[in-house]
């Protein structure tokens, strides 16, 4: 029975062990691809500058995130394609433990509480759509 359990454990861990020989794990990224509706780009960027930038800067100052980046997509595959990418870098998966409570404290400090944050989210929903939001593990090849 012990041999069978050992074999099962080896079979389950083998893919991860083989993968680890090729790379080391880096930071974790939350990447959101946003489609801003036509004629609303200036409004959306102003909203990001006014509310999101101070929020991300405070999270970075407190060590909750490593960094953040915004990307403007210069090519469009279709009229509903994303045009803004927001990427937030975390040190690792463990850095995301308890993140919701910590983020609420930053939200309250920067935006003034849950109600103003909800109002901001509703306004943004009128001018943009989230195409996708992904959690990515950066890797470094050996």
Number of C-alpha atoms within 10 A of each C-alpha: 6 7 8 9 10 11 12 12 11 12 11 11 11 12 10 10 11 10 10 14 10 11 13 12 12 14 16 22 23 15 19 19 21 20 20 25 16 10 9 14 16 10 13 18 14 12 15 15 12 12 16 16 13 16 20 22 16 18 20 17 12 12 13 19 22 20 17 18 11 14 11 11 12 7 9 10 7 7 10 14 15 23 19 22 20 16 20 19 22 22 16 17 13 10 16 14 10 9 13 10 10 14 16 15 16 19 22 15 12 16 20 12 14 13 11 13 17 12 11 14 11 11 13 17 12 11 16 18 15 14 16 12 14 11 14 13 16 14 14 11 9 8
